[in-house]
Amino acid sequence: LKFFNTNYKKIILSKDNRVFLVSVTVIFLILSYFLIPTLYNKDIIQSEIKNQILKKYNIDVKFNKKIRYGLFPKPHFVAEKINLLRANKIIGEAENFSIYFSLDQIFKFNSINVKDLVFKKTDFIINKDDLIFFENLLKTEPNENRIIIKNSKIFFKDNKEEVLFINKIFKSKFYYDSKNLQNILSSKNEIFNAPYKLLIKYDRFNKKIYSNFSSKKLRLTIKNLINYDQDLKV
C-alpha cells in the first residue's frame, strides 16, 4: 500500500496498466448492461409478457412457474412448464419457453417489448377446431419478430378424443418476409416415420396462399396456390 501510495501516478499512467484498467472497465460495463434485467420485478414482468403475447400473437399462455433470466446467447426470460390455451382449454404444454426482448428498452424497469418467442418440447393436443391456433400465427400482423417451435409434437384427435396421428416438429418458424411482404411458415416435420418439409406463404395484399409439401422418403412434392376473396373464410 505504501508503494502504491507513493507511485500511484506512475502505475496508473503506465501504458500497460491503462489498457488493463480500460479493459476491466469495459467488461464491467458490459456485464452490468446485460445483468440489469435481474433487477426487474418478476411478477410484473411475467404479467407484462403474458399481456403482450396475447395482444401481439393472440397466444394465451399460463405460467406455472416463476420466470427466470437467461443471458446467453442473448438476454431473455425463460419459463418452464407453461400451458397454451384456446377458449380456456389447454391445447399445448411446453417444457421450455424463451421470451426475447428489445435491448433498447433494457433500462425501462418492469416494462419490456416482447420480440422473438421460442417454444421447446411442446406437446400440442388439438382437434380440427384448434387448427386456428396455427392459422392465427401465420396471419400475425407484419413485424420483425419470429415464433419458433422446436422438438415438439402435435397429437391430433378426432371428435371422440382418440389420437388419429402424431406429427413431430423438428423446427417450425413463423416470420414476416419484409422483402416480399409475406407471412411465412417454414417447418421440418415427421409423420408416420416419414420426414417432410412444409412451406406456406401467406400474401394478404394479393390475397394468395402458396404452399409446398415435400418428402424425399415418400418421393412426393405437392405445390398449391390459392387465390381467395376477402369475404371467404380461409
C-alpha positions in Angstrom: 0.0 0.0 0.0 2.9 2.4 0.8 4.4 1.6 -2.5 1.1 2.2 -4.4 0.5 5.4 -2.5 3.9 6.7 -3.4 3.9 5.5 -7.1 0.2 5.5 -8.0 0.6 8.1 -10.7 3.3 6.0 -12.4 1.2 2.9 -12.0 -2.0 4.5 -13.4 -0.3 6.3 -16.2 1.7 3.3 -17.3 0.6 2.2 -20.8 0.0 -1.4 -19.9 -1.9 -0.5 -16.8 -4.1 1.9 -18.7 -5.0 -0.8 -21.2 -5.8 -3.2 -18.3 -7.9 -0.6 -16.5 -9.8 0.3 -19.6 -10.4 -3.4 -20.4 -11.7 -4.1 -16.9 -14.0 -1.1 -17.1 -15.4 -2.1 -20.4 -16.0 -5.7 -19.2 -17.7 -4.4 -16.0 -20.0 -2.1 -18.0 -20.9 -4.8 -20.5 -21.8 -7.3 -17.7 -23.8 -4.6 -15.9 -25.7 -3.8 -19.0 -26.7 -7.5 -19.6 -27.4 -8.2 -16.0 -29.7 -5.2 -15.4 -32.9 -7.3 -16.1 -32.1 -9.4 -13.0 -33.3 -6.3 -11.1 -36.7 -6.4 -12.6 -39.8 -7.3 -10.6 -40.5 -10.8 -11.9 -44.2 -10.7 -11.1 -44.8 -7.5 -13.0 -42.6 -8.7 -16.0 -44.5 -12.0 -16.1 -47.8 -10.2 -16.3 -46.5 -7.8 -18.9 -45.2 -10.7 -21.0 -48.5 -12.6 -20.8 -50.5 -9.5 -21.9 -48.1 -8.6 -24.8 -48.1 -12.2 -26.2 -51.9 -12.2 -26.1 -52.1 -8.8 -27.8 -49.4 -9.4 -30.5 -49.8 -13.0 -31.3 -53.2 -14.0 -29.9 -51.5 -16.6 -27.8 -52.9 -17.2 -24.3 -50.2 -18.6 -22.0 -50.4 -19.7 -18.4 -47.2 -19.6 -16.4 -47.0 -22.5 -13.8 -43.6 -21.5 -12.5 -41.8 -18.2 -12.0 -39.8 -16.9 -15.0 -36.1 -16.6 -14.7 -33.5 -14.5 -16.5 -31.2 -16.0 -19.2 -28.0 -14.3 -20.6 -26.9 -16.5 -23.5 -27.0 -16.5 -26.5 -28.6 -13.1 -25.8 -30.6 -11.7 -22.9 -34.0 -13.3 -22.5 -36.5 -14.6 -20.0 -37.2 -18.4 -19.6 -40.3 -20.1 -18.3 -40.8 -23.8 -17.7 -44.0 -25.9 -17.8 -46.3 -23.4 -19.4 -49.7 -24.1 -20.8 -51.1 -22.8 -24.1 -54.9 -22.1 -24.0 -57.6 -21.6 -26.5 -61.1 -20.7 -25.2 -59.9 -21.6 -21.7 -58.9 -25.1 -22.9 -55.3 -26.3 -22.7 -54.1 -27.2 -26.2 -50.4 -27.2 -25.5 -47.9 -27.9 -22.8 -44.3 -26.5 -23.2 -41.4 -27.8 -21.2 -39.3 -24.7 -22.1 -40.4 -21.3 -23.3 -38.0 -18.5 -24.1 -39.0 -14.8 -24.5 -36.6 -12.4 -26.1 -37.0 -8.7 -25.7 -35.8 -5.5 -27.2 -32.5 -4.3 -25.6 -33.1 -0.7 -26.5 -35.6 -0.6 -23.6 -33.5 -2.5 -21.1 -33.3 0.5 -18.7 -37.1 0.7 -18.5 -37.6 -1.4 -15.4 -40.7 -3.6 -15.2 -41.6 -2.7 -18.8 -40.3 -4.7 -21.8 -41.0 -5.0 -25.5 -41.6 -8.7 -26.3 -40.0 -9.9 -29.6 -39.0 -13.5 -30.5 -40.7 -16.4 -28.9 -39.2 -19.9 -28.8 -41.2 -23.0 -27.7 -39.2 -26.2 -26.9 -40.5 -29.7 -26.2 -44.1 -28.7 -26.6 -47.0 -31.2 -26.8 -49.9 -29.8 -28.8 -53.1 -31.7 -28.1 -55.6 -30.5 -30.7 -58.6 -31.3 -32.9 -59.7 -29.7 -36.2 -61.2 -26.7 -34.4 -57.9 -25.9 -32.7 -56.0 -25.6 -36.0 -57.0 -21.9 -36.0 -54.2 -21.5 -33.4 -51.6 -22.1 -36.1 -53.6 -20.2 -38.7 -53.5 -17.1 -36.4 -49.7 -17.5 -36.1 -49.4 -17.4 -39.9 -51.7 -14.4 -40.1 -49.9 -12.3 -37.4 -49.6 -8.6 -38.3 -46.3 -7.8 -40.1 -43.4 -7.4 -37.7 -39.7 -8.2 -37.4 -40.2 -10.9 -34.8 -40.2 -14.7 -35.1 -42.1 -17.5 -33.4 -40.1 -20.8 -33.3 -41.2 -24.2 -32.2 -38.5 -26.9 -31.7 -38.5 -30.6 -30.8 -42.3 -30.7 -30.3 -45.3 -32.9 -31.2 -48.8 -32.4 -32.4 -51.3 -35.0 -31.1 -54.3 -34.7 -33.5 -57.5 -36.1 -32.0 -60.9 -36.8 -33.5 -64.3 -35.9 -32.1 -64.1 -38.9 -29.8 -60.8 -37.6 -28.3 -58.9 -40.5 -29.9 -55.5 -39.7 -31.4 -55.5 -40.1 -35.1 -51.9 -39.3 -35.7 -48.8 -37.7 -34.1 -46.8 -35.1 -36.1 -43.3 -34.5 -34.9 -42.0 -30.9 -35.3 -38.2 -30.7 -35.5 -38.3 -27.0 -36.2 -41.0 -24.6 -37.3 -40.6 -20.9 -37.8 -43.2 -18.2 -38.3 -41.9 -14.9 -39.6 -42.6 -12.0 -41.9 -40.7 -11.6 -45.1 -40.4 -7.8 -45.4 -38.9 -8.1 -48.9 -41.8 -10.0 -50.5 -44.4 -8.8 -48.0 -45.5 -12.3 -47.0 -46.1 -14.1 -43.7 -44.0 -17.4 -43.8 -44.3 -20.7 -42.1 -41.2 -22.9 -42.7 -41.3 -26.3 -41.0 -39.4 -29.6 -40.8 -41.6 -32.4 -39.6 -42.2 -36.1 -39.5 -45.4 -38.1 -39.7 -45.8 -41.9 -39.8 -41.9 -42.1 -39.7 -41.8 -40.1 -42.9 -39.8 -36.8 -42.7 -41.2 -33.9 -44.7 -40.9 -30.2 -45.2 -43.7 -27.7 -45.3 -43.5 -24.1 -46.6 -46.5 -21.8 -46.5 -46.6 -18.2 -47.8 -49.5 -16.0 -46.8 -49.8 -12.9 -49.0 -52.5 -10.7 -47.6 -52.1 -8.0 -50.1 -52.5 -10.1 -53.2 -54.9 -12.5 -51.4 -52.9 -15.6 -52.1 -51.7 -18.6 -50.2 -48.8 -20.6 -51.6 -47.9 -24.0 -50.0 -45.2 -26.5 -50.8 -45.2 -30.0 -49.2 -42.1 -32.2 -50.0 -40.9 -35.5 -48.7 -37.8 -37.3 -50.1 -38.8 -40.6 -48.4 -42.3 -40.5 -49.9 -40.9 -39.2 -53.2 -43.7 -36.7 -53.1 -43.9 -33.0 -53.8 -47.2 -31.1 -53.7 -47.4 -27.4 -54.6 -50.6 -25.4 -54.3 -51.7 -21.8 -54.9 -55.0 -20.5 -53.6 -56.5 -17.2 -54.6 -59.1 -16.1 -52.1 -61.6 -13.4 -51.7 -61.5 -11.3 -48.5 -65.1 -12.3 -47.7 -64.2 -16.0 -47.9 -63.0 -17.9 -44.8 -59.5 -19.3 -45.4 
